[in-house]
Amino acid sequence: MSNLNTGHTAAPPLLGRTRPTPSPAAEALLAACRKAKRAATSASVETAGMPGAPTVTALRGEVTFVVHPRSLADWREWTHTLGVADARCESTGVALVARCTYGGVRARLVGVGVPALYREMHAQRRTAAGS
């Protein structure tokens, strides 16, 4: 066998060596990763016009939406669109993370700056109540 581009001869394949059969768990993980990749690709198109400069990625069978909302209304639009309005969110201090499903795949909605927006809203309410 020769490589037409370089003229080098490739070594023949080793006889008697085969790849091991993947485990059912490995096949399931691969299928989940492929499904998440398809969901992330379709989500990138579907969410292109939404506020907060979304970044959609797929990793380890999970779709991650990272958004930078400028207001709590933007954040509510994202939670409503992805159906996580009633989900419990966790704060990292800088971002709010909500878990949900998107297209039948596990997903995370990460709102960068959302805790600060909530702190600002509560500060305004305290100031208005104190006046």
N, C-alpha and C positions, 0 to 999 in steps of 0.2 A: 504494500500500500504506500502510495506517495501523496504528499501534499502538493497540489498543483501550484499553489501560490509561492512556496518556498523551495520546492524540490526535495525536501527532506523526506525520508522514509519513516513512517510511523511504526511503532512496535506492534506486533500482532497482539490481540487480546489474550490474557492468560486463560488457559483452558482449565476447566474444573472449578473456577471461582465464580460464585454468584453472589448477588446481594442478598442479605437476609430479608425475610418477609417482614414488613412493618407490623407492629402490634396493632390490635384494634384501637387501643387508646391513642396511638400515634396517628392512625388514619382518621379518628374522630376529631383530633385537634387540628389536623390539616384541613378537614372539611369545615370546621368552625372558622379557621383563619381565612379560608377562601370566601365563605359567606360574609364575614366581616369586611373583607376587602371590597366585595361587590356592594355591600350596604354603604360603605364609606364613599365609594365612587358615586353612587346615586345620590347620597346625601350632599356631596359637594355641589352637585348641580342644583338640587332642590333648595338648598339654603344659601345660594350665592347672593341673593338680594336682601337677605336679612341683616338687621343691624348688628354691630359689634365685631366686624371683620372676622368671620368664623374661619377656623382651621379645623378640618376634619381628617382624622387619621384612623388607621386600623392597626392594632397590634395585639397579638396573642388572643385572637378571637373576639376582641372587643373594639367597638367604635368609640372614639373620643372626639367630642366637640369642644374646642377651646374658643371661647368668645370673650370679647372685651366690651361689654355694654357700657354705654355712656349714661344710662339712666336706669332706674328700676323698671320703667315701662319696657325698655328693651329686654331686660332680664325676664320679665313676665311673659313677653312675646315668645322668647325661647322656651321657657318652661311649658307654656301652653302648646306650642307647636310640637314639642317632643313628648307631651303628655306626662310631664313630671311635676305638675303644679301641686299635687298632693304628696309628692315624695319627700322623704326626709333628706335634708341637705347637711353636709358636713363642711365646716369652715376650716381652712388651713391657715387662716389669718389674712392671707392675701387673696384667696379665691374661695368660692363656694362650689362644692362638688355635689352634684345630684346624680344618682344612679337610676337608669331606666332601661327600656328596650327600644331598639329602633330596627325596623325591618326584620324582626324575629331574632335580633342579635343583642347581646349585652352591650350597653352603652353608658358613657359618662358624659355629663354636661358640666364643663368647668367654666365658671364665670369669674374671670380675673377682674378684681376690683370691686366685686359685688359687696363684700363685707364693709368696705369703706362707704359705699352708697347707702347701705342700711345704717351705719353709724351717723352719717350726715343727716339722714331722714330723722333719726331719733333725737339728734342734737337740735334740729329745727323744731321738733315737737316740744322738747323740754323748754326751749327758749320762748316759744309761743305760749306755753302753759304758765311760765313764770312771769310773763308780762302782765 
